Amino acid sequence: MKSVLTQHRTMQKRARMRRFFMRFSILFTLGGGSILFLLLSPRFQFESILLSGNTTVSAEEITNAADAFLSRKIAWFFSRRNVFLFRPDFLEAYILKEFPQISTTDVSRSFSRKIALHVSERAPWGLYCKFIEHDCFYIAEDGVLAAEAPQLTGNAVFRLVDRRTASAFFMLGDRVIEESDAVFLRDMASLLKDRFKVTVREVVFGRVFQGQAEFITNEGWYVLFDERTNKERALENLALVLNQHITDRSAIEYIDIRFEDKVFYKNK
């Protein structure tokens, strides 16, 4: 009698297990199918890109680059266009990498299956040239090489000439000088032009020493500074010595503002 009851209970247990696995299989199939439908259906994929903010960079180039990125697959199977898998930060990083002329990107999505891509371009500043390899680039205000450029002559464009050894390794999209240093150079150029009517011809890095730079003016003299120069104090010292101590600028060879509490200048 006991063996019959045990056998009956075992059969009931197995029946319950079969029903459980059958229900689980049905739910798993339905759930998995629903997920695949959401991930693969064209109804849940972005259709187009709305671009704004670009001025010099071609809209076609940007949208083509964005389309190429979105055409890549995730796990060899799922589209990056899918609304559930789409990562705005990934697209933003990709556009910044592909276009050094662009400084910031902002990607947002809409319920109409369109991606809004807004870009901000780097403001042009001048011409940056490697002295060793003779490669030239347009440099932006934040010190990044934004685009390739010809070797222009004359004083129409603010020029930075880099003789430092490290310049050989700089490429398009690299930051060749820190943004704070770029601000310092622009401030010094503005100071000389606005207060003393002196035009800056070019800035030369590393002509004598690697960490040293020279601000060459159209009057033939130059301002000497280095990477340790106190920038704010240096501008004050330069204005002071030009106002109160140098009466004939045509007679000087250079002004040295590397030191915080002293200013040196040398006559020709």
C-alpha positions in Angstrom: 0.0 0.0 0.0 2.8 2.4 0.9 4.6 1.7 -2.4 1.5 2.4 -4.4 1.0 5.8 -2.6 4.6 6.7 -3.0 4.4 5.8 -6.7 1.3 8.0 -7.1 2.9 10.9 -5.3 5.9 10.6 -7.5 3.8 10.6 -10.6 1.9 13.7 -9.4 5.2 15.5 -8.7 6.5 14.7 -12.1 3.2 15.9 -13.7 3.6 19.2 -11.8 7.2 19.6 -12.9 6.1 18.9 -16.5 3.4 21.6 -16.3 5.8 24.0 -14.7 8.4 23.6 -17.4 5.8 23.7 -20.1 4.5 27.0 -18.8 8.0 28.3 -18.3 8.9 27.4 -21.9 5.8 29.1 -23.2 6.5 32.3 -21.2 10.1 32.2 -22.1 9.3 31.9 -25.8 6.7 34.6 -25.6 9.0 36.9 -23.6 12.1 36.2 -25.7 10.1 36.7 -28.9 8.7 40.0 -27.6 12.2 41.2 -26.8 13.6 40.2 -30.2 10.6 41.9 -31.8 11.4 45.1 -29.9 15.1 45.0 -30.7 14.8 43.9 -34.4 11.6 45.6 -35.6 12.1 48.6 -37.9 9.2 50.3 -36.0 11.6 50.8 -33.1 14.6 52.2 -35.0 15.5 55.8 -35.6 15.0 56.8 -39.2 16.9 60.1 -39.6 19.2 62.6 -38.1 18.4 66.3 -37.6 21.7 68.3 -37.6 22.2 71.8 -36.4 25.0 74.1 -35.3 27.5 73.4 -38.0 28.9 76.3 -40.1 32.2 75.3 -41.8 32.0 71.5 -41.5 29.9 69.9 -44.2 26.5 68.7 -43.0 26.7 65.8 -45.4 30.0 64.7 -43.9 28.7 64.8 -40.3 25.4 63.0 -41.1 27.3 60.4 -43.2 29.6 59.7 -40.3 26.7 59.5 -37.9 24.9 57.1 -40.2 28.0 55.0 -40.5 28.2 54.7 -36.7 24.6 53.8 -36.4 24.9 51.1 -39.1 27.3 49.2 -36.9 25.9 46.2 -35.1 25.8 45.5 -31.4 26.9 41.9 -30.6 27.0 41.3 -34.4 23.2 41.2 -34.5 21.4 44.3 -33.1 21.2 47.7 -34.8 22.6 50.8 -33.0 19.5 52.6 -34.4 17.2 50.7 -32.0 15.5 53.1 -29.6 16.2 50.8 -26.7 19.9 50.2 -27.4 20.8 53.7 -28.6 23.5 55.4 -26.5 23.6 59.2 -27.2 27.0 59.5 -25.4 28.6 56.9 -27.8 27.5 58.9 -30.8 28.7 62.2 -29.3 32.1 60.7 -28.6 32.3 59.3 -32.1 31.5 62.6 -33.8 34.1 64.4 -31.7 36.7 61.9 -32.6 36.0 62.1 -36.3 35.8 65.9 -36.5 38.5 67.8 -34.6 36.9 71.0 -35.9 33.9 70.2 -33.5 34.4 71.1 -29.9 31.1 69.9 -28.3 28.1 67.7 -29.4 24.7 67.2 -27.9 22.5 64.3 -29.0 18.8 64.0 -28.0 16.0 61.7 -29.2 12.4 62.3 -30.1 9.3 60.3 -30.2 9.1 60.7 -34.0 12.1 58.3 -34.4 14.5 61.2 -35.2 17.9 61.9 -33.6 18.7 65.6 -33.0 22.4 66.2 -33.2 23.7 69.7 -32.3 27.3 70.5 -32.8 29.5 73.5 -31.8 32.6 74.2 -33.9 35.9 75.4 -32.5 36.6 79.0 -33.1 39.6 79.5 -35.4 42.6 81.3 -33.9 45.7 81.0 -36.1 48.2 78.9 -37.9 50.3 76.3 -36.2 53.4 74.9 -38.0 55.9 72.2 -37.1 59.4 73.5 -37.8 60.9 70.1 -38.2 58.3 68.4 -40.6 56.9 71.7 -42.0 53.3 70.5 -41.5 50.8 73.3 -40.8 47.4 73.2 -39.2 44.7 75.6 -38.2 44.7 75.9 -34.5 41.6 76.7 -32.4 41.3 79.0 -29.4 41.5 76.0 -27.1 44.9 74.9 -28.5 43.6 72.0 -30.6 44.7 71.3 -34.1 41.4 71.6 -36.0 42.3 71.2 -39.6 45.2 70.9 -42.0 46.4 74.1 -43.5 48.9 75.3 -46.2 52.1 77.1 -45.2 50.9 80.6 -45.5 53.4 83.5 -45.6 53.0 87.1 -44.5 51.4 88.5 -41.4 47.7 88.1 -42.3 47.4 85.1 -40.0 48.6 84.7 -36.4 51.3 82.1 -36.5 52.7 79.6 -34.0 56.0 77.9 -35.0 56.9 74.9 -32.9 60.6 73.8 -32.7 60.0 71.5 -29.7 61.0 67.9 -30.2 57.5 66.8 -29.1 56.0 68.7 -32.0 57.0 65.8 -34.3 54.3 63.6 -32.7 51.4 66.1 -32.8 48.6 65.2 -35.2 45.3 66.5 -36.3 43.0 66.7 -33.3 45.8 66.9 -30.7 46.0 69.7 -28.1 49.4 71.2 -28.7 49.2 73.9 -26.0 47.0 74.1 -22.9 43.9 76.3 -23.2 45.2 78.6 -20.4 48.4 79.1 -22.3 46.4 80.0 -25.5 44.4 82.5 -23.5 47.7 84.0 -22.2 49.0 84.4 -25.8 45.9 86.0 -27.0 45.9 88.4 -24.0 49.5 89.4 -24.7 48.8 90.0 -28.4 45.8 92.1 -27.5 47.8 94.1 -24.9 50.5 94.9 -27.4 48.1 95.8 -30.1 45.6 97.8 -28.1 47.9 99.8 -25.8 51.1 100.0 -27.8 50.1 99.5 -31.5 52.5 96.6 -31.8 51.5 93.7 -34.0 52.6 90.2 -33.2 54.2 88.4 -36.1 54.5 84.9 -34.7 55.2 82.9 -31.5 58.1 80.5 -31.6 58.3 77.6 -29.2 61.6 75.8 -28.3 64.0 77.8 -30.5 66.7 77.9 -27.7 65.3 75.7 -24.9 62.4 73.3 -25.1 60.3 75.0 -22.4 60.9 78.5 -23.7 58.9 80.6 -26.1 59.4 84.0 -27.9 56.7 86.4 -28.9 58.0 88.1 -32.0 56.7 91.5 -33.0 56.5 93.4 -36.2 59.0 95.9 -34.8 61.8 93.3 -34.7 62.0 92.8 -30.9 60.5 89.9 -29.0 59.1 89.0 -25.6 60.7 86.0 -23.9 58.7 83.7 -21.5 58.6 80.1 -20.6 56.2 77.4 -19.2 56.8 78.5 -15.6 55.9 82.2 -16.2 53.3 83.7 -13.9 50.9 84.7 -16.7 48.9 87.4 -14.9 51.9 89.0 -13.4 53.8 88.8 -16.6 51.3 90.9 -18.5 51.4 93.5 -15.8 55.2 93.6 -15.9 55.3 93.9 -19.6 52.9 96.8 -19.7 54.9 98.5 -16.9 58.2 98.2 -18.6 56.9 99.4 -21.9 55.1 102.3 -20.3 57.8 103.5 -17.9 61.2 102.2 -18.8 61.5 101.8 -22.6 61.3 105.0 -24.6 62.7 103.8 -27.9 61.4 100.3 -28.8 63.5 100.3 -32.0 66.6 100.0 -29.9 65.7 96.9 -27.9 66.3 93.2 -28.9 64.0 91.5 -26.4 62.1 91.8 -23.1 62.3 88.9 -20.7 59.2 88.5 -18.5 60.0 84.9 -17.2 60.5 86.1 -13.7 57.7 87.2 -11.4 59.4 90.1 -9.6 61.8 91.2 -12.3 61.8 92.3 -15.9 64.9 92.3 -18.1 65.4 93.8 -21.5 68.3 93.9 -23.8 69.3 96.6 -26.4 70.6 95.6 -29.8 
